[in-house]
């Protein structure tokens, strides 16, 4: 919606004259409608959308002619923003007004559906300080903007546009209950740019130059956006990706919901290379909840500016006029986290030939006034506070590193981003606060894994998945830390390479059943919800959930003994229960009577129903004491019991077909007593077989215990040997050290002795020379 600023000469009421006596002849009128003014007399504002029509009548009406004459006589610079000194003086005058006059000015300034008088020098409302606005996300939508006194009319003969109030930005962002899900949306947009040459996405934390608050930076070197694509990006519900293959985005709502979930304001810098002979462009767009609230807007307006490279310089790309372009720039500088226009434009220096730089600021706080995001616990991570953070799991993650992602993905962006994608494109990097995120596949954490192919049943031909989406390969196994009996289970369900449901728990058993079982699958035949944190609840999803539950149960019951749990008995192979399928009809007394059946003597009795009747599963208890529904079965009144149904009363005798082991079949008339006797004999055989199997099992258990004791003894012997080796090694090492010391001591004594001998020899030689001299002197005399 595009606010139109128009100039008009209006009569001021006597009670309003004392407020601003020097400007009683002119007033500013603000409308969000299209109107019928000529294009040269319109101000395009911040967006190109319109939502209502002007009420000035046809072009030749006296009111329109009067307005045109006044607009043509406006002095140069009349509509320019006020200097800060004059604006502060005007604000002080407005605050000093009596209470009866202030609401009239506010209503005049805030109405967006019809022309209302407003003093010219108060056209630009001073922004509210951020400290006075609500910084808590779940309470940020509680403000009430000014409502128009009359609904917009359709006097121009055109249809009205649906108006979008700024509160919708907050309402739309509440779809993200989890803050890390908002980060995932921004990472999806960067990953979709791989087809345009993106090789990395960087998530970092910056400090604002205005108030030194924390800001979130998301930057990639993808193809970037032109000014038109930027406008589409800021629009609600527009998505060109929904028609493209191998892209994650499809609803055209992720950027708005994710950025508004993390902070009140977001500013986007994007640079795009020239294609098809066009020049390179760069643009700036700002979606600011603080700006919309501070200026009390009734529609969502987004200031945007664009530049086009001509030769070696960047020049403005005005959409309507240079003055409108300058107004958009001034608005962005005023409400952005940058102190000046030069500092704002310096952000393009971080982008090389192409790319997008998203800065989210005025981050939300929790109920205690602390930032919702935790940037200080780990300087290479972004974590969240609150209920998603469990200190016990953080401690457990250090003890069980193979389960780290399950224990920390709910509060750590690094942990969540490492499992966010099933496959990363070759050469693509996710950088979080200067350090690469290591991609992790949950399959690498599995032991005793296997793969099961699931093919969904089509509900109708129109909903049938086609091509590679016809099936899903389910990888299931135990976690490496399952032997420690950690309550960890669930399936990571991906859609088009993107994690939608992390560790989806499909089996909520009362005890410890199911623990340690994890799985991974990519289900492209079901549609995710718009926040990509779950799937649309459809019949296909319900069938998938049922199938995954059956897969997990079967895997657990078959392999739970491998991780230290007691082996579960398979109820289907329980010899104490004999299942009979029969067909029954009702008589006049309301009793069920069984029809012709078959009797097999191959180790299990089954009564096969007549094909024209409905099959019911009947449980026959092997003896009288095991029947939980009634007392001992008498020969005059014997019953078969169907689970969850009334007892089936059998009258008279049953015509049965007996099939022998050789395959011969003969028809016999069997009474209840004969049938009971045969069942008892069969049960006796089964009990004997069970006793033999239990004897074999006990033998195997005893042998296993002997082997375990031998292994334990051998282990203890090995420990003793290791201890002896260690003791011998230490003793030998000590002896070597002592030998070295002794050898060094002896060498020193040897050197000392050698020196003493040499000294003595020198003295002997000196004495001999003196004696020779004395002898010579005596001979001479």
C-alpha positions in Angstrom: 0.0 0.0 0.0 1.3 3.3 -1.0 0.8 6.4 1.1 -0.1 9.4 -0.9 0.9 12.8 0.4 -1.3 15.6 -0.9 -1.6 19.3 -0.2 -4.9 21.0 0.3 -6.3 24.3 1.5 -8.9 23.7 4.1 -10.9 25.8 6.6 -9.7 25.4 10.2 -12.3 25.2 12.9 -12.3 28.0 15.5 -11.3 25.6 18.3 -8.2 24.5 16.3 -7.0 28.0 15.3 -5.1 28.7 18.6 -3.0 25.6 18.2 -0.9 26.6 15.2 -2.0 30.1 14.2 0.9 30.6 11.7 -0.2 27.7 9.4 -4.0 27.9 9.4 -4.2 28.2 5.6 -2.5 24.9 4.6 -2.8 21.3 5.8 -1.3 18.0 4.9 -3.6 15.1 4.0 -2.4 11.5 4.0 -4.2 8.7 2.2 -3.3 5.2 1.4 -5.7 5.0 -1.5 -5.0 5.2 -5.2 -7.0 8.3 -5.8 -7.4 10.1 -9.1 -4.6 12.6 -8.9 -2.3 13.0 -11.9 0.9 11.0 -11.7 3.1 14.1 -11.6 1.3 15.3 -8.4 1.6 12.0 -6.5 4.2 10.9 -4.0 4.9 7.2 -4.4 6.0 6.7 -0.8 7.5 3.4 0.2 5.6 0.7 -1.8 3.7 0.3 -5.0 0.5 -1.3 -3.6 -2.8 0.7 -3.0 -5.7 -0.3 -0.9 -8.5 2.3 -1.3 -9.7 5.1 -3.6 -9.7 8.8 -3.3 -12.9 10.6 -2.5 -12.3 13.9 -4.5 -14.8 13.2 -7.3 -14.2 13.4 -11.0 -11.2 15.3 -12.5 -13.2 18.3 -13.3 -14.7 18.8 -9.8 -14.2 22.1 -8.0 -12.3 20.5 -5.1 -9.7 18.9 -7.4 -9.2 22.1 -9.4 -8.7 24.0 -6.2 -6.2 21.4 -4.9 -4.2 21.5 -8.2 -3.9 25.3 -8.0 -2.7 25.1 -4.4 -0.1 22.3 -5.2 1.3 24.2 -8.1 1.9 27.2 -5.8 3.8 25.4 -3.1 7.2 26.8 -2.4 10.3 24.7 -3.0 11.2 22.4 -0.1 7.8 22.9 1.6 7.3 19.1 2.1 10.9 18.4 3.1 11.4 16.8 6.6 11.8 19.3 9.5 15.2 20.0 11.0 15.8 18.3 14.3 15.7 21.5 16.3 12.3 22.6 14.8 10.9 19.1 15.2 11.8 19.0 19.0 10.3 22.4 19.4 7.1 21.3 17.7 6.9 18.1 19.8 7.2 20.2 23.0 4.3 22.4 21.8 2.2 19.4 21.0 2.8 17.9 24.4 1.8 21.2 26.0 -1.6 21.1 24.2 -4.8 20.6 26.3 -6.1 17.0 26.3 -9.2 18.0 24.2 -7.1 19.1 21.3 -4.4 16.4 21.1 -6.7 13.5 20.0 -8.0 15.6 17.1 -4.5 16.0 15.7 -3.7 12.4 16.2 -6.8 11.2 14.4 -6.1 13.7 11.6 -2.6 12.3 11.2 -3.4 8.7 11.5 -6.3 8.2 9.3 -5.5 6.3 6.0 -8.9 6.1 4.3 -10.0 9.7 3.8 -8.5 13.2 3.7 -8.3 14.8 7.2 -6.6 18.0 8.1 -3.2 17.9 9.8 -0.7 20.8 10.4 1.9 20.9 7.7 4.9 21.0 10.1 3.8 17.9 12.0 3.6 15.7 8.9 6.6 13.6 10.1 5.8 12.0 13.4 8.9 11.7 15.6 9.8 8.0 16.2 9.1 6.5 19.6 12.1 5.5 21.5 12.8 1.7 21.3 13.0 1.5 25.1 9.3 2.5 25.3 8.1 -0.2 22.9 7.5 -3.8 23.9 10.7 -5.9 23.4 9.0 -9.2 24.3 8.0 -11.2 21.2 4.8 -12.8 22.5 3.5 -9.4 23.8 4.7 -7.2 20.9 1.3 -7.5 19.1 -0.7 -6.0 21.9 -0.8 -2.4 20.7 -3.8 -0.8 19.1 -3.3 1.4 16.1 -5.7 4.2 15.3 -8.8 3.0 13.5 -10.4 5.0 10.6 -13.6 6.7 11.5 -15.4 5.7 8.3 -14.7 2.7 6.0 -13.1 3.4 2.6 -15.5 4.1 -0.1 -15.5 3.0 -3.7 -16.3 6.3 -5.2 -13.8 5.9 -8.0 -15.5 2.8 -9.4 -12.6 0.5 -8.6 -12.5 -2.5 -6.2 -10.9 -1.9 -2.8 -7.7 -3.7 -1.9 -7.4 -5.8 1.2 -5.5 -3.8 3.8 -2.7 -5.5 5.9 -2.2 -4.0 9.3 1.4 -3.9 10.8 0.2 -6.2 13.6 -0.1 -8.9 11.0 3.7 -9.1 10.8 3.7 -10.1 14.5 0.7 -12.4 14.1 2.3 -14.1 11.1 5.6 -14.6 13.0 3.9 -16.4 15.8 3.8 -19.5 13.6 7.4 -20.1 14.8 7.0 -21.3 18.3 10.7 -22.2 18.2 13.4 -19.5 17.5 15.8 -22.0 15.9 13.1 -22.8 13.3 13.3 -19.2 12.2 17.1 -19.6 11.6 16.4 -22.6 9.5 14.1 -20.6 7.2 17.0 -18.2 6.5 19.4 -21.0 5.9 16.9 -22.5 3.4 16.9 -19.3 1.4 20.7 -19.4 1.2 20.9 -23.1 0.3 18.4 -22.4 -2.6 20.9 -20.0 -4.0 23.4 -22.9 -4.8 21.9 -22.9 -8.3 23.1 -19.3 -8.6 26.6 -19.9 -7.5 26.3 -19.7 -3.7 29.2 -21.5 -1.9 28.5 -20.5 1.7 26.1 -19.0 4.2 27.5 -17.2 7.2 25.5 -16.5 10.5 27.2 -14.1 12.8 26.5 -11.6 15.6 27.2 -7.9 15.3 26.9 -4.8 17.5 24.8 -1.8 16.5 26.6 1.5 16.2 23.7 3.4 17.5 22.9 1.7 20.8 25.6 -1.1 20.9 22.9 -3.8 21.0 23.3 -7.2 19.5 22.3 -7.9 15.9 22.1 -11.1 13.8 23.8 -11.3 10.4 22.9 -13.8 7.7 25.0 -13.5 4.6 25.5 -15.6 1.4 27.2 -15.1 -1.9 24.3 -16.3 -4.0 22.8 -14.6 -7.0 21.4 -11.6 -5.1 18.2 -9.7 -5.8 17.2 -7.0 -8.2 14.9 -4.2 -6.9 11.9 -6.1 -8.3 12.9 -9.3 -6.6 13.5 -7.4 -3.4 9.9 -6.1 -3.6 8.7 -9.7 -4.2 10.8 -10.9 -1.2 9.1 -8.3 1.0 5.7 -9.2 -0.3 3.5 -11.7 1.5 2.8 -15.1 -0.2 4.8 -14.5 -3.4 7.2 -17.3 -4.2 8.8 -18.1 -7.5 10.5 -21.2 -5.9 7.2 -23.1 -5.8 7.5 -23.8 -9.5 11.2 -24.7 -9.3 12.6 -28.2 -8.7 15.1 -28.9 -5.9 14.2 -25.8 -3.9 13.0 -25.8 -0.3 11.0 -22.6 -0.2 7.5 -22.7 -1.6 5.1 -20.6 0.4 6.7 -17.1 0.0 6.4 -16.4 3.7 9.6 -17.8 5.3 11.7 -14.6 5.3 9.0 -12.5 6.8 8.0 -14.9 9.6 11.6 -15.8 10.4 13.0 -12.3 10.6 10.1 -10.9 12.6 10.4 -13.9 15.0 14.0 -13.1 15.8 13.8 -9.3 16.0 11.5 -6.4 15.4 13.4 -5.0 12.4 15.4 -6.4 9.5 17.3 -4.6 6.8 18.5 -6.4 3.6 21.4 -5.5 1.3 21.6 -7.3 -2.0 23.8 -7.1 -5.1 23.0 -8.7 -8.4 25.2 -9.1 -11.5 23.8 -7.8 -14.7 22.2 -10.4 -17.0 20.9 -10.3 -20.5 22.9 -7.1 -21.2 21.6 -5.3 -18.1 23.9 -3.4 -15.7 24.7 -4.7 -12.2 22.3 -3.5 -9.5 22.3 -3.3 -5.7 19.4 -2.5 -3.5 18.4 -2.0 0.2 15.0 -2.9 1.7 13.9 -2.5 5.3 11.0 -4.3 7.0 10.7 -2.5 10.3 8.1 -3.2 12.9 9.5 -0.4 15.0 9.1 2.0 12.1 5.5 1.0 11.5 4.6 1.3 15.2 6.6 4.5 15.8 4.9 6.3 12.9 1.5 4.6 13.7 1.0 3.2 10.3 -2.2 1.4 9.4 -0.6 -0.4 6.5 2.6 -2.2 6.0 5.0 0.0 4.1 8.5 -1.0 3.2 11.1 1.6 2.2 13.4 0.4 -0.6 16.0 2.0 -2.7 18.0 0.7 -5.7 21.3 1.5 -7.4 22.5 0.8 -10.9 26.2 0.6 -11.9 27.1 2.8 -14.8 30.7 2.7 -15.8 32.6 2.8 -12.4 30.0 4.5 -10.2 26.7 3.5 -8.6 23.8 5.8 -9.4 20.3 5.9 -8.0 17.4 4.0 -9.6 14.4 6.2 -8.8 11.1 4.3 -9.2 9.0 7.5 -9.6 11.1 10.6 -8.7 14.5 11.5 -7.2 12.7 13.1 -4.2 10.8 9.9 -3.4 14.0 8.0 -3.7 15.7 10.4 -1.2 12.7 10.1 1.2 13.1 6.3 1.2 16.8 6.6 1.9 16.3 9.1 4.7 13.7 6.8 6.3 16.0 3.8 6.1 18.9 5.7 7.6 16.7 7.0 10.4 15.3 3.6 11.5 18.3 1.5 10.6 21.1 0.5 13.1 23.5 2.7 11.1 24.4 6.2 12.2 24.8 7.8 8.7 24.1 7.3 5.1 27.8 6.6 4.4 27.9 3.9 7.1 24.8 2.4 5.6 26.3 2.2 2.1 29.5 0.8 3.5 27.7 -2.5 4.0 27.9 -3.2 0.3 31.7 -3.5 0.7 31.2 -6.9 2.4 29.5 -8.2 -0.8 31.7 -8.9 -3.7 30.2 -9.3 -7.2 26.9 -10.8 -5.9 25.2 -11.8 -2.7 22.7 -10.9 0.0 23.4 -9.5 3.5 20.5 -9.7 6.1 20.8 -7.8 9.4 18.2 -8.4 12.1 18.2 -5.9 14.9 16.1 -4.9 18.0 16.1 -8.6 19.0 13.3 -9.9 21.2 13.7 -10.4 24.9 12.1 -12.8 27.3 9.7 -12.1 30.2 12.6 -11.3 32.5 14.0 -8.6 30.2 17.0 -10.8 29.1 17.8 -11.4 25.4 15.9 -14.4 24.1 19.1 -15.7 22.4 22.2 -16.6 24.3 25.4 -15.4 22.6 27.8 -15.6 25.5 27.8 -19.3 26.6 29.6 -20.4 23.5 31.4 -17.8 21.3 31.0 -20.1 18.3 27.3 -20.9 18.8 23.9 -19.2 19.1 21.8 -20.8 21.8 18.3 -20.1 23.2 17.1 -19.7 26.7 13.9 -20.9 28.3 12.0 -24.1 28.3 13.9 -25.6 25.3 17.2 -25.5 27.3 17.6 -28.5 29.6 20.8 -28.4 31.7 20.6 -32.1 32.5 20.7 -32.9 28.7 23.7 -30.6 28.3 25.6 -32.5 31.0 24.5 -35.8 29.5 25.8 -34.7 26.0 29.3 -34.5 27.5 29.0 -38.0 28.9 27.4 -39.5 25.8 28.9 -37.7 22.8 27.2 -40.1 20.3 23.8 -38.8 21.5 24.9 -35.1 21.4 22.7 -34.0 18.6 19.5 -35.6 20.2 20.3 -33.9 23.5 21.3 -30.4 22.3 19.5 -29.7 19.0 16.6 -28.0 20.8 18.7 -25.2 22.2 21.9 -25.1 20.1 21.9 -23.7 16.6 25.2 -25.4 15.7 23.8 -28.8 16.7 20.5 -28.2 14.9 22.2 -26.9 11.7 24.5 -29.9 11.5 21.5 -32.3 11.0 19.2 -29.8 9.2 19.9 -31.1 5.8 20.2 -34.8 4.8 22.8 -33.9 2.1 24.8 -30.8 1.6 25.8 -29.7 -1.9 29.5 -30.3 -2.6 31.6 -27.3 -1.6 28.8 -25.5 0.3 29.7 -24.3 3.8 27.5 -23.3 6.7 29.6 -20.9 8.9 28.4 -20.0 12.4 30.2 -17.2 14.1 33.4 -17.8 12.2 33.5 -21.6 12.5 32.3 -24.1 10.0 29.3 -26.3 11.0 30.2 -29.9 10.5 27.5 -31.8 8.6 26.3 -34.8 10.5 24.2 -37.8 9.3 22.2 -39.6 12.0 22.8 -42.9 10.2 26.4 -42.6 11.3 25.2 -42.9 14.9 23.4 -46.2 14.3 24.4 -49.8 15.1 22.6 -52.9 14.0 21.0 -50.8 11.3 18.9 -51.9 8.4 16.8 -50.4 5.6 13.1 -50.8 4.9 11.3 -49.5 1.8 7.9 -47.9 2.5 5.5 -47.3 -0.4 2.5 -45.2 0.5 -0.9 -46.4 -0.6 -2.6 -43.9 -2.9 -5.9 -42.4 -1.7 -6.8 -41.3 -5.2 -5.1 -41.0 -8.5 -4.9 -37.2 -8.2 -3.0 -37.5 -5.0 -0.7 -40.3 -6.1 3.0 -39.4 -5.7 4.9 -39.7 -8.9 8.5 -40.4 -9.9 11.0 -40.7 -7.1 8.5 -39.6 -4.5 6.7 -43.0 -4.8 8.5 -44.5 -1.9 10.7 -43.7 1.1 13.7 -45.7 2.3 13.6 -46.0 6.1 17.0 -46.5 7.8 16.5 -47.8 11.4 18.9 -49.0 14.0 20.0 -48.6 17.6 21.9 -45.5 18.8 25.5 -46.2 19.8 24.6 -45.1 23.3 21.5 -47.3 23.5 23.3 -49.8 25.7 23.3 -47.1 28.4 19.4 -47.2 28.3 19.0 -43.5 27.5 15.5 -42.4 26.7 16.3 -41.6 23.1 14.2 -42.6 20.2 12.5 -41.2 17.1 12.7 -40.7 13.4 14.3 -37.8 11.6 11.9 -37.1 8.7 13.2 -35.0 5.8 11.3 -33.4 3.0 13.3 -32.4 -0.1 16.5 -32.8 1.9 15.2 -30.5 4.7 14.6 -31.8 8.2 10.9 -31.3 9.1 10.4 -33.4 12.2 13.5 -34.1 14.3 13.4 -37.3 16.3 9.7 -37.8 15.7 8.4 -40.1 18.5 5.8 -42.4 17.0 5.7 -45.0 19.7 4.9 -43.9 23.2 5.2 -47.1 25.1 4.4 -47.2 28.8 7.7 -48.8 29.9 11.1 -48.8 28.4 10.0 -50.4 25.1 11.4 -48.5 22.1 14.3 -46.8 23.8 17.5 -46.4 21.7 15.8 -46.9 18.3 16.4 -44.1 15.9 15.6 -43.8 12.2 16.0 -41.6 9.1 13.8 -41.2 6.1 13.1 -38.7 3.3 9.3 -38.5 2.7 8.6 -36.3 -0.3 5.1 -37.6 -0.7 3.7 -35.6 2.2 3.5 -31.8 2.4 5.1 -29.8 5.2 3.4 -27.1 7.2 4.1 -23.5 6.3 6.6 -23.2 9.2 8.4 -26.4 8.1 8.4 -27.7 11.7 5.8 -30.4 11.0 3.6 -31.9 8.3 0.0 -31.3 7.3 -2.2 -33.7 9.2 -3.5 -35.8 6.3 -4.4 -39.5 5.8 -1.1 -40.1 4.1 0.7 -38.8 7.2 -1.4 -40.9 9.5 -0.6 -44.0 7.5 3.1 -43.2 7.5 3.0 -42.7 11.3 1.2 -46.1 11.7 3.8 -47.8 9.5 6.8 -46.3 11.3 5.3 -47.3 14.6 5.0 -50.9 13.3 8.5 -50.8 12.0 9.9 -49.6 15.3 7.9 -52.2 17.3 9.0 -55.1 15.1 12.7 -53.9 15.3 12.6 -53.5 19.0 10.9 -56.8 19.8 13.4 -58.6 17.6 16.6 -56.9 18.7 16.1 -55.4 22.1 18.2 -58.2 23.8 21.2 -56.9 21.8 21.4 -53.8 24.0 20.8 -55.4 27.4 17.0 -55.6 27.6 15.1 -58.8 28.3 14.0 -60.5 25.1 10.3 -60.0 24.5 8.0 -62.9 23.8 6.2 -62.8 20.4 2.5 -63.1 21.1 1.9 -64.3 17.6 3.9 -67.5 18.3 2.5 -68.1 21.8 1.5 -71.8 21.9 -1.0 -71.3 24.8 -3.4 -69.4 22.5 -5.1 -71.2 19.6 -6.7 -68.9 17.1 -9.9 -69.9 15.4 -11.4 -68.0 12.5 -15.0 -68.8 12.2 -18.2 -67.5 10.6 -21.3 -67.0 12.6 -24.9 -66.0 12.1 -27.6 -65.0 14.6 -30.6 -67.1 15.4 -33.9 -65.9 16.6 -32.6 -65.9 20.2 -29.7 -63.7 19.4 -27.0 -66.4 19.7 -24.1 -66.9 17.3 -24.0 -70.2 15.6 -20.9 -71.4 13.6 -21.2 -72.8 10.2 -19.1 -75.3 8.3 -15.4 -75.1 9.2 -12.1 -76.9 8.6 -10.0 -78.7 11.2 -6.3 -79.0 10.7 -4.2 -81.5 12.7 -0.8 -80.0 11.8 -0.1 -78.6 15.3 -2.8 -75.9 15.4 -6.6 -75.9 15.2 -8.2 -73.4 12.9 -11.9 -73.0 12.1 -12.2 -71.6 8.6 -15.3 -69.5 7.9 -17.7 -69.9 5.1 -16.7 -67.4 2.3 -20.1 -65.7 2.4 -19.8 -64.6 6.0 -17.6 -62.1 7.8 -14.4 -63.5 9.4 -14.0 -63.0 13.2 -10.9 -63.9 15.2 -11.8 -66.2 18.1 -9.5 -67.1 20.9 -9.8 -70.6 22.3 -8.3 -71.2 25.7 -6.4 -74.5 26.1 -7.8 -75.4 29.5 -10.6 -74.4 31.8 -8.5 -72.6 34.3 -7.0 -70.2 31.8 -10.4 -68.8 30.6 -10.6 -65.3 32.1 -14.2 -64.6 31.1 -16.1 -67.4 32.9 -15.8 -70.4 35.1 -15.1 -74.1 34.1 -16.7 -75.0 30.8 -19.4 -77.6 31.1 -20.3 -80.1 28.5 -23.9 -78.8 28.3 -22.9 -75.1 27.8 -19.6 -74.6 26.0 -18.7 -71.3 24.4 -16.0 -69.8 22.2 -15.1 -66.2 23.0 -14.3 -63.4 20.5 -12.3 -60.5 21.8 -14.3 -57.3 22.2 -17.5 -59.2 21.3 -20.2 -61.2 23.0 -19.6 -64.9 23.6 -20.3 -67.2 20.7 -22.5 -70.0 21.8 -22.2 -73.3 19.8 -25.3 -75.5 19.8 -25.5 -79.2 18.8 -22.6 -80.6 16.9 -20.2 -79.1 14.4 -19.6 -80.5 10.9 -15.8 -80.5 10.6 -13.4 -81.3 7.8 -10.3 -83.1 9.3 -7.2 -82.8 7.2 -4.4 -85.3 8.1 -0.7 -84.8 7.7 -0.9 -86.5 4.3 -3.4 -84.0 3.1 -6.5 -86.3 3.1 -9.7 -84.6 4.2 -12.7 -86.4 5.6 -16.0 -85.0 6.9 -16.9 -85.8 10.5 -19.7 -84.7 12.8 -17.9 -83.5 16.0 -19.6 -82.7 19.2 -18.4 -80.3 21.7 -16.9 -83.0 24.0 -14.9 -84.5 21.1 -13.7 -81.1 20.0 -12.7 -80.3 23.6 -10.9 -83.6 24.0 -8.9 -83.1 20.8 -8.0 -79.6 21.9 -6.7 -80.9 25.2 -4.6 -83.6 23.5 -3.2 -81.0 21.2 -2.5 -78.7 24.1 -0.7 -81.5 25.9 1.5 -82.1 22.9 2.3 -78.4 22.7 3.1 -78.3 26.4 5.5 -81.2 26.0 7.1 -79.4 23.0 7.4 -76.3 25.2 9.0 -78.2 28.0 11.5 -79.7 25.7 12.2 -76.2 24.3 12.6 -74.8 27.8 15.0 -77.7 28.7 17.1 -76.9 25.6 17.0 -73.2 26.6 18.1 -74.0 30.1 20.9 -76.1 28.8 22.0 -73.2 26.5 21.8 -70.8 29.4 23.9 -73.1 31.6 26.5 -73.4 28.8 26.5 -69.6 28.3 27.0 -69.1 32.1 30.0 -71.5 32.0 31.4 -69.7 29.0 30.9 -66.4 30.7 32.6 -67.6 33.8 35.5 -68.9 31.7 35.7 -65.5 29.9 35.6 -63.8 33.3 38.4 -66.0 34.7 40.4 -65.5 31.5 39.9 -61.7 31.9 41.1 -61.8 35.5 44.1 -63.8 34.5 44.8 -61.3 31.8 44.5 -58.5 34.3 47.0 -60.3 36.6 49.4 -60.8 33.8 49.1 -57.2 32.8 49.7 -56.1 36.3 52.8 -58.4 36.5 54.1 -56.9 33.2 53.5 -53.4 34.5 55.3 -54.2 37.8 58.2 -55.8 36.0 58.4 -52.9 33.6 58.4 -50.4 36.5 61.1 -52.5 38.3 63.2 -52.8 35.2 62.8 -49.1 34.6 64.0 -48.4 38.1 66.9 -50.7 37.8 68.0 -49.0 34.6 67.8 -45.7 36.3 69.8 -46.8 39.2 72.4 -48.4 36.9 72.7 -45.2 35.0 73.3 -43.3 38.2 75.9 -45.8 39.4 77.6 -45.8 36.1 77.8 -42.0 36.1 79.2 -42.1 39.6 81.9 -44.6 38.7 82.8 -42.6 35.6 83.2 -39.5 37.7 85.4 -41.3 40.2 87.5 -42.7 37.3 87.9 -39.2 35.9 89.0 -38.0 39.4 91.5 -40.8 39.7 92.9 -40.2 36.3 93.3 -36.5 37.2 95.1 -37.5 40.4 97.4 -39.9 38.7 98.3 -37.3 36.1 99.1 -34.8 38.9 101.3 -37.3 40.6 103.1 -38.1 37.4 103.7 -34.4 36.8 105.1 -34.0 40.3 107.4 -37.0 39.8 108.7 -35.5 36.6 109.3 -32.2 38.3 111.2 -33.8 41.2 113.3 -35.9 38.8 114.3 -32.8 36.9 115.3 -31.0 40.1 117.4 -33.9 41.2 119.3 -34.0 37.9 120.0 -30.3 38.2 121.4 -30.7 41.7 123.6 -33.6 40.7 125.1 -31.5 37.8 125.8 -28.6 40.1 127.6 -30.8 42.6 129.8 -32.4 39.9 130.8 -28.9 38.7 131.9 -28.0 42.1 
